[in-house]
């Protein structure tokens, strides 16, 4: 390849990368890794000795499929790309046939093959047992060496071979062929009904009705086409010529013709798919543990930061629950991990979509559409479910803007407007559009839309909000004091069905020790402790059930599995599946109970010590649906600088593992240093 061609292709890839980054938000690192992974294939496909396999994993709606398709379009590979949905691949015969024919038709040539929804191609079920998935065998052979055995996967070859076996059996049974049909129809029908052929249905002689009579053709039209396509073109001038010859053959001669065709196929029995690019895409819930969380009030940045911690080891561990080890090995090590979309990425997507719609309206109707940030924020609040990706957001834009345009135009003409500038904004959960003519407001139009989530999230300022405010404030304050981390979110009114309110952190505790377990358990029990302090013991509610369960689980795992009580061993209840575990759990259960009471007392004493902050934070959240991190820090400055100073001191002063190790090392070295100083003196 000439240097000029290589340079031109490299420049093209750089252009493609830049364009992709301008269209897809929040995944620049993913785009860089994808471009890097496919560069060798794009520049020098002829040098490949095996296919390039690239895996893209992420949550739904993060742009895996659309990124690959857009790359194909921009790079000029759109006509050399085939996509397969693995959710329906196994069910459809045509999918496997299309894949085989694509590889066969591009043997030794570069081709882009994309397999979407790979999680559905699992060969290990939920119980951990292997499943037979013959439809997927061609995929595993493809991504292994790229050399595909045609005889294994060519359905046409299989049909023709089955037909050959049936013909031989019928010949041995004494049946004959004359003028293209079997001569003993009734006897053949009885024979076929008595036999259990382990072959394709299409390979068994087919009955043809003619009035009250019927006969069995020597070869069906489908098999004749296969025979001609696979080998007949080398022997006969035309398809009709082959059919004419077949009509003059007896059964022995037909067997010889089919055998010759099969032999011809076996002479070129492999397909070279080593020059292909194979992209595997899917959603792995096992790696993205937050996938099942449907609460739209959880900040997208929470999921984004959690997803940044997912590494290739997590991906391979997740794959192990769905695929056999040799299949995971065939996927290779190019696993590109999509992060969950951040809040800023969602906002960029909304702005881009609104801008594109404004351009469309201007080009088609001559109207200038201006979307204020208040509307974009309303779309964000209504449309973003962080674990569901872009699809709900795009649907919300359609409902709140695109579907409203027709209603807007009706009001526009009813008000006899002539202005060409339409300014969209959101006010109190509703949409309002001002019509301007030459910079002067001509009319204000309210659109009949109010989001479902906006109604649910309304600031109620009732007893329930006050109760939730106190409960969540208790969690937050105990967590800040004992774990030294500021919540990213404290919410007292939520649209979630699972939680009336919640406290969230960007990062979980990095280290779990006996000390940390007690503090984490205390933070979990901070809600019920706050209810008791604020409202009295008789008015504590049932809202802490999940908190208590999580604290109990945390403590029992620490004691029974991690030796935190000083009694080392893996303890469980007695069961036939736990014969290799220890079972003397009576003492440990009492220890766990003591730890639970200790954790609750710690939560209660912490909140009593910081009661002014508890009252202030609870009061604020009883009048506001949430508090931002900045507002919380400001409140700490006003009511509790002690907690703020301890948080500012940082994680290292909390654990001190490194400092402790250095101190021990220095103490160990001290005698030697003193001796050396003495000798020097």
ZAMARGU-4260 file (C-alpha; in steps of 0.2 Angstrom, whole numbers, plus 5000, padded with zeros to 4 digits):
<rodrens>
0) 5000/5000/5000 | 5007/5017/4995 | 5011/5029/5009 | 4999/5042/5002 | 4985/5030/5004
5) 4989/5026/5022 | 4991/5045/5026 | 4974/5048/5018 | 4966/5034/5028 | 4973/5040/5044
10) 4967/5058/5041 | 4950/5050/5037 | 4950/5041/5054 | 4954/5057/5063 | 4940/5066/5054
15) 4928/5052/5059 | 4933/5052/5077 | 4931/5071/5078 | 4913/5070/5070 | 4908/5056/5082
20) 4913/5066/5097 | 4903/5081/5090 | 4887/5069/5089 | 4889/5058/5104 | 4891/5066/5121
25) 4900/5060/5137 | 4909/5045/5128 | 4925/5053/5121 | 4935/5040/5129 | 4925/5026/5122
30) 4926/5034/5104 | 4945/5035/5106 | 4947/5017/5112 | 4935/5011/5098 | 4945/5020/5084
35) 4961/5014/5091 | 4954/4996/5091 | 4949/4996/5073 | 4963/5006/5066 | 4974/4991/5060
40) 4959/4983/5052 | 4954/5000/5043 | 4972/5003/5037 | 4979/4985/5033 | 4965/4972/5033
45) 4975/4961/5021 | 4988/4959/5035 | 4976/4951/5047 | 4978/4932/5051 | 4962/4932/5062
50) 4947/4943/5064 | 4948/4959/5074 | 4935/4957/5088 | 4929/4972/5098 | 4917/4971/5112
55) 4906/4986/5118 | 4897/4984/5134 | 4886/4996/5143 | 4868/5000/5150 | 4854/5002/5138
60) 4852/5018/5128 | 4870/5024/5130 | 4874/5024/5111 | 4883/5007/5107 | 4873/5002/5092
65) 4871/5020/5085 | 4890/5023/5087 | 4895/5008/5077 | 4882/5012/5063 | 4888/5030/5062
70) 4906/5025/5061 | 4902/5013/5046 | 4893/5028/5038 | 4907/5041/5041 | 4921/5029/5036
75) 4913/5023/5020 | 4910/5005/5026 | 4891/5006/5026 | 4889/4994/5011 | 4901/4982/5020
80) 4892/4981/5036 | 4880/4968/5042 | 4871/4969/5059 | 4862/4954/5068 | 4851/4955/5083
85) 4856/4941/5094 | 4839/4942/5103 | 4831/4935/5088 | 4846/4926/5079 | 4843/4909/5086
90) 4824/4909/5082 | 4827/4914/5064 | 4834/4902/5051 | 4838/4917/5039 | 4850/4925/5052
95) 4862/4911/5052 | 4860/4909/5033 | 4863/4927/5030 | 4879/4927/5041 | 4885/4911/5032
100) 4882/4918/5015 | 4890/4935/5020 | 4906/4927/5025 | 4906/4915/5010 | 4903/4930/4998
105) 4917/4940/5006 | 4930/4926/5009 | 4947/4933/5011 | 4940/4951/5010 | 4937/4964/5024
110) 4919/4965/5031 | 4911/4973/5046 | 4900/4961/5056 | 4890/4968/5071 | 4881/4957/5084
115) 4870/4967/5095 | 4861/4961/5111 | 4875/4949/5114 | 4868/4945/5132 | 4854/4935/5123
120) 4867/4923/5115 | 4871/4916/5132 | 4876/4898/5133 | 4875/4897/5152 | 4858/4898/5160
125) 4853/4907/5176 | 4856/4891/5186 | 4874/4890/5180 | 4870/4875/5168 | 4876/4874/5150
130) 4864/4876/5136 | 4865/4869/5118 | 4864/4883/5106 | 4868/4876/5089 | 4863/4892/5080
135) 4877/4902/5088 | 4891/4889/5083 | 4896/4899/5067 | 4898/4915/5078 | 4910/4906/5090
140) 4920/4898/5075 | 4920/4915/5066 | 4928/4925/5081 | 4940/4911/5085 | 4952/4909/5070
145) 4941/4916/5056 | 4942/4900/5046 | 4924/4893/5045 | 4921/4875/5040 | 4908/4876/5026
150) 4902/4858/5028 | 4897/4862/5046 | 4887/4878/5043 | 4881/4877/5025 | 4862/4873/5027
155) 4861/4870/5008 | 4875/4857/5009 | 4866/4849/5024 | 4850/4848/5014 | 4858/4841/4999
160) 4868/4828/5009 | 4852/4823/5018 | 4844/4821/5001 | 4858/4810/4995 | 4856/4799/5010
165) 4837/4797/5008 | 4840/4793/4989 | 4852/4779/4994 | 4840/4772/5006 | 4825/4772/4994
170) 4836/4764/4980 | 4841/4750/4993 | 4822/4748/4996 | 4819/4745/4978 | 4811/4761/4973
175) 4814/4768/4955 | 4813/4785/4946 | 4805/4788/4929 | 4802/4804/4920 | 4807/4814/4935
180) 4795/4806/4947 | 4795/4790/4958 | 4786/4776/4949 | 4777/4768/4964 | 4768/4782/4973
185) 4757/4772/4984 | 4770/4760/4990 | 4782/4775/4992 | 4769/4784/5003 | 4767/4769/5014
190) 4786/4767/5016 | 4789/4786/5020 | 4775/4785/5033 | 4783/4770/5041 | 4801/4778/5042
195) 4808/4790/5055 | 4821/4800/5044 | 4833/4810/5054 | 4835/4822/5040 | 4829/4840/5035
200) 4810/4839/5030 | 4815/4847/5013 | 4826/4832/5009 | 4812/4819/5009 | 4802/4817/4992
205) 4787/4829/4992 | 4770/4824/4986 | 4762/4833/4972 | 4743/4833/4969 | 4736/4832/4952
210) 4717/4831/4953 | 4713/4814/4962 | 4730/4808/4958 | 4747/4812/4966 | 4765/4808/4963
215) 4782/4811/4972 | 4794/4821/4962 | 4812/4815/4961 | 4819/4831/4966 | 4810/4846/4973
220) 4813/4863/4964 | 4822/4870/4980 | 4834/4855/4980 | 4837/4857/4961 | 4841/4876/4964
225) 4853/4871/4977 | 4862/4858/4966 | 4863/4870/4952 | 4869/4884/4962 | 4882/4874/4971
230) 4889/4863/4958 | 4878/4862/4942 | 4885/4878/4934 | 4901/4869/4931 | 4892/4855/4922
235) 4876/4862/4914 | 4874/4877/4902 | 4858/4882/4911 | 4846/4877/4925 | 4833/4871/4913
240) 4846/4860/4905 | 4850/4852/4921 | 4831/4849/4924 | 4830/4840/4907 | 4844/4829/4911
245) 4837/4824/4928 | 4820/4820/4920 | 4829/4806/4910 | 4839/4799/4924 | 4835/4783/4935
250) 4838/4783/4953 | 4856/4777/4952 | 4861/4790/4940 | 4853/4804/4951 | 4862/4797/4966
255) 4879/4799/4956 | 4874/4817/4950 | 4871/4822/4968 | 4886/4814/4974 | 4897/4823/4961
260) 4889/4839/4967 | 4893/4835/4986 | 4911/4831/4981 | 4913/4848/4972 | 4907/4857/4987
265) 4919/4848/4998 | 4934/4853/4987 | 4932/4871/4993 | 4926/4867/5011 | 4932/4883/5021
270) 4928/4901/5021 | 4942/4914/5026 | 4934/4927/5037 | 4951/4932/5045 | 4950/4949/5037
275) 4934/4954/5045 | 4930/4966/5059 | 4918/4958/5072 | 4909/4970/5084 | 4900/4962/5099
280) 4888/4973/5109 | 4877/4970/5124 | 4870/4975/5141 | 4878/4966/5156 | 4867/4969/5171
285) 4879/4958/5181 | 4893/4971/5179 | 4881/4987/5180 | 4874/4983/5197 | 4864/4999/5196
290) 4854/4994/5181 | 4838/4989/5191 | 4837/5006/5199 | 4822/5015/5191 | 4821/5030/5203
295) 4822/5046/5191 | 4827/5057/5206 | 4844/5049/5208 | 4857/5060/5200 | 4864/5054/5184
300) 4881/5058/5190 | 4879/5045/5204 | 4878/5031/5191 | 4891/5040/5180 | 4904/5039/5194
305) 4899/5021/5199 | 4901/5016/5181 | 4918/5023/5180 | 4924/5010/5192 | 4919/4995/5181
310) 4935/4987/5174 | 4938/4973/5162 | 4939/4961/5177 | 4921/4965/5181 | 4916/4962/5163
315) 4924/4945/5162 | 4917/4940/5178 | 4899/4945/5172 | 4902/4936/5156 | 4906/4920/5165
320) 4888/4919/5171 | 4882/4919/5153 | 4896/4911/5143 | 4908/4896/5144 | 4926/4900/5147
325) 4932/4896/5130 | 4919/4907/5122 | 4925/4922/5134 | 4943/4918/5128 | 4937/4920/5110
330) 4930/4937/5113 | 4948/4943/5117 | 4953/4957/5128 | 4947/4972/5118 | 4932/4976/5130
335) 4927/4994/5129 | 4916/4999/5144 | 4903/5012/5142 | 4900/5024/5156 | 4883/5028/5162
340) 4878/5045/5154 | 4882/5060/5166 | 4870/5074/5169 | 4880/5086/5158 | 4879/5073/5144
345) 4860/5072/5145 | 4859/5091/5145 | 4870/5091/5129 | 4859/5078/5121 | 4843/5089/5125
350) 4851/5105/5118 | 4857/5096/5102 | 4840/5089/5099 | 4831/5105/5102 | 4843/5114/5091
355) 4840/5102/5077 | 4821/5104/5079 | 4823/5123/5078 | 4833/5121/5062 | 4820/5110/5054
360) 4805/5122/5058 | 4815/5137/5051 | 4819/5127/5035 | 4801/5121/5033 | 4790/5135/5040
365) 4802/5150/5042 | 4799/5151/5061 | 4813/5155/5073 | 4812/5144/5088 | 4821/5149/5104
370) 4822/5137/5118 | 4826/5145/5135 | 4836/5134/5147 | 4821/5133/5159 | 4812/5122/5146
375) 4828/5111/5143 | 4829/5109/5162 | 4810/5104/5163 | 4814/5091/5149 | 4828/5084/5159
380) 4818/5083/5175 | 4804/5074/5165 | 4814/5063/5154 | 4830/5057/5162 | 4829/5040/5170
385) 4848/5037/5172 | 4848/5019/5170 | 4837/5019/5154 | 4849/5030/5143 | 4843/5042/5130
390) 4827/5034/5124 | 4815/5041/5138 | 4823/5058/5135 | 4820/5058/5116 | 4802/5053/5120
395) 4800/5067/5132 | 4806/5080/5119 | 4794/5073/5107 | 4780/5074/5119 | 4784/5091/5126
400) 4790/5100/5110 | 4787/5091/5094 | 4769/5085/5098 | 4765/5103/5105 | 4769/5112/5089
405) 4753/5108/5080 | 4743/5115/5096 | 4754/5130/5096 | 4750/5134/5078 | 4732/5133/5081
410) 4733/5146/5095 | 4745/5156/5084 | 4732/5158/5071 | 4717/5160/5083 | 4726/5175/5090
415) 4730/5181/5073 | 4748/5182/5076 | 4761/5186/5062 | 4777/5186/5072 | 4790/5174/5067
420) 4800/5172/5083 | 4794/5159/5096 | 4802/5159/5113 | 4799/5143/5123 | 4800/5143/5142
425) 4794/5133/5157 | 4785/5141/5171 | 4779/5131/5187 | 4779/5115/5178 | 4770/5121/5162
430) 4775/5127/5145 | 4773/5144/5139 | 4778/5151/5121 | 4779/5170/5118 | 4777/5176/5100
435) 4788/5191/5095 | 4786/5202/5080 | 4801/5213/5076 | 4807/5211/5094 | 4790/5215/5102
440) 4779/5202/5111 | 4764/5199/5101 | 4755/5185/5111 | 4759/5173/5125 | 4752/5155/5123
445) 4751/5142/5136 | 4752/5124/5130 | 4742/5111/5139 | 4756/5100/5146 | 4761/5096/5163
450) 4773/5082/5166 | 4769/5067/5177 | 4785/5068/5187 | 4783/5087/5190 | 4766/5083/5198
455) 4773/5069/5209 | 4788/5080/5214 | 4778/5095/5219 | 4783/5102/5236 | 4769/5097/5247
460) 4775/5104/5264 | 4764/5091/5273 | 4767/5079/5287 | 4774/5066/5276 | 4787/5077/5269
465) 4792/5083/5286 | 4793/5065/5292 | 4804/5060/5277 | 4814/5076/5280 | 4818/5071/5297
470) 4822/5053/5293 | 4834/5057/5278 | 4842/5071/5288 | 4847/5058/5302 | 4855/5047/5289
475) 4865/5061/5281 | 4871/5068/5298 | 4877/5052/5305 | 4885/5048/5288 | 4894/5065/5288
480) 4900/5064/5306 | 4906/5045/5306 | 4910/5042/5288 | 4917/5059/5284 | 4908/5061/5267
485) 4896/5074/5261 | 4880/5067/5252 | 4878/5071/5234 | 4859/5071/5236 | 4847/5072/5250
490) 4829/5071/5244 | 4813/5073/5254 | 4801/5071/5240 | 4804/5058/5227 | 4795/5052/5211
495) 4800/5034/5215 | 4788/5021/5221 | 4802/5013/5231 | 4808/5027/5242 | 4799/5043/5248
500) 4816/5051/5250 | 4834/5046/5250 | 4852/5050/5253 | 4866/5047/5240 | 4884/5048/5239
505) 4896/5049/5224 | 4908/5036/5231 | 4905/5021/5243 | 4917/5018/5257 | 4934/5012/5250
510) 4938/5001/5265 | 4927/4990/5276 | 4934/4986/5293 | 4926/4982/5310 | 4926/5001/5314
515) 4918/5006/5297 | 4905/4992/5298 | 4898/4999/5315 | 4899/5017/5307 | 4890/5011/5291
520) 4877/5002/5301 | 4874/5018/5312 | 4872/5028/5297 | 4859/5016/5291 | 4850/5017/5308
525) 4851/5036/5308 | 4834/5038/5300 | 4824/5029/5314 | 4835/5037/5327 | 4831/5054/5320
530) 4812/5050/5320 | 4813/5046/5339 | 4823/5062/5343 | 4812/5074/5333 | 4795/5066/5335
535) 4796/5055/5350 | 4797/5036/5352 | 4778/5034/5350 | 4778/5042/5333 | 4793/5033/5325
540) 4786/5024/5309 | 4788/5008/5299 | 4799/5017/5286 | 4815/5010/5293 | 4812/4992/5288
545) 4824/4992/5274 | 4837/5002/5284 | 4836/4989/5298 | 4837/4974/5286 | 4853/4982/5277
550) 4861/4986/5294 | 4858/4968/5300 | 4865/4960/5284 | 4880/4971/5285 | 4884/4966/5303
555) 4880/4948/5301 | 4891/4946/5285 | 4905/4955/5295 | 4904/4944/5310 | 4900/4927/5302
560) 4910/4928/5286 | 4924/4941/5289 | 4930/4937/5307 | 4926/4954/5313 | 4920/4948/5330
565) 4937/4939/5333 | 4930/4922/5330 | 4937/4917/5313 | 4927/4906/5301 | 4914/4905/5288
570) 4898/4903/5298 | 4880/4899/5291 | 4864/4890/5296 | 4865/4871/5295 | 4860/4865/5278
575) 4865/4851/5266 | 4873/4863/5254 | 4884/4871/5268 | 4892/4855/5274 | 4909/4863/5272
580) 4904/4879/5283 | 4904/4881/5302 | 4887/4880/5310 | 4889/4885/5328 | 4881/4902/5326
585) 4872/4904/5343 | 4886/4915/5350 | 4888/4925/5334 | 4870/4929/5333 | 4870/4936/5350
590) 4886/4946/5345 | 4877/4952/5330 | 4862/4958/5341 | 4874/4967/5352 | 4883/4976/5337
595) 4866/4981/5331 | 4861/4989/5347 | 4878/4997/5348 | 4876/5004/5331 | 4859/5012/5335
600) 4866/5019/5351 | 4880/5027/5341 | 4868/5034/5329 | 4857/5041/5343 | 4871/5049/5352
605) 4878/5057/5337 | 4862/5065/5332 | 4859/5071/5350 | 4876/5079/5350 | 4872/5088/5333
610) 4854/5091/5336 | 4854/5109/5331 | 4860/5104/5314 | 4847/5090/5313 | 4833/5102/5317
615) 4839/5115/5304 | 4842/5102/5290 | 4825/5093/5294 | 4816/5110/5294 | 4824/5115/5277
620) 4820/5098/5269 | 4802/5099/5275 | 4800/5115/5265 | 4811/5110/5250 | 4811/5094/5240
625) 4830/5093/5241 | 4846/5101/5246 | 4861/5104/5235 | 4879/5100/5241 | 4883/5118/5241
630) 4868/5123/5252 | 4872/5109/5264 | 4890/5115/5266 | 4884/5132/5269 | 4872/5125/5282
635) 4887/5116/5290 | 4896/5132/5291 | 4882/5140/5300 | 4877/5126/5312 | 4891/5113/5314
640) 4909/5118/5309 | 4916/5103/5318 | 4908/5091/5305 | 4914/5101/5291 | 4932/5102/5298
645) 4932/5083/5300 | 4926/5080/5282 | 4939/5092/5276 | 4953/5082/5285 | 4950/5069/5272
650) 4949/5050/5270 | 4968/5047/5275 | 4966/5054/5292 | 4950/5043/5294 | 4959/5026/5291
655) 4977/5030/5293 | 4983/5013/5286 | 4998/5021/5277 | 5003/5032/5291 | 5002/5018/5303
660) 5013/5007/5292 | 5026/5021/5290 | 5026/5023/5309 | 5029/5005/5312 | 5043/5004/5299
665) 5052/5020/5307 | 5051/5012/5324 | 5059/4996/5317 | 5073/5006/5309 | 5075/5017/5325
670) 5088/5006/5334 | 5099/5004/5318 | 5098/5023/5315 | 5104/5027/5333 | 5118/5014/5331
675) 5124/5022/5315 | 5123/5040/5323 | 5133/5034/5338 | 5147/5026/5327 | 5148/5042/5317
680) 5150/5052/5333
</rodrens>
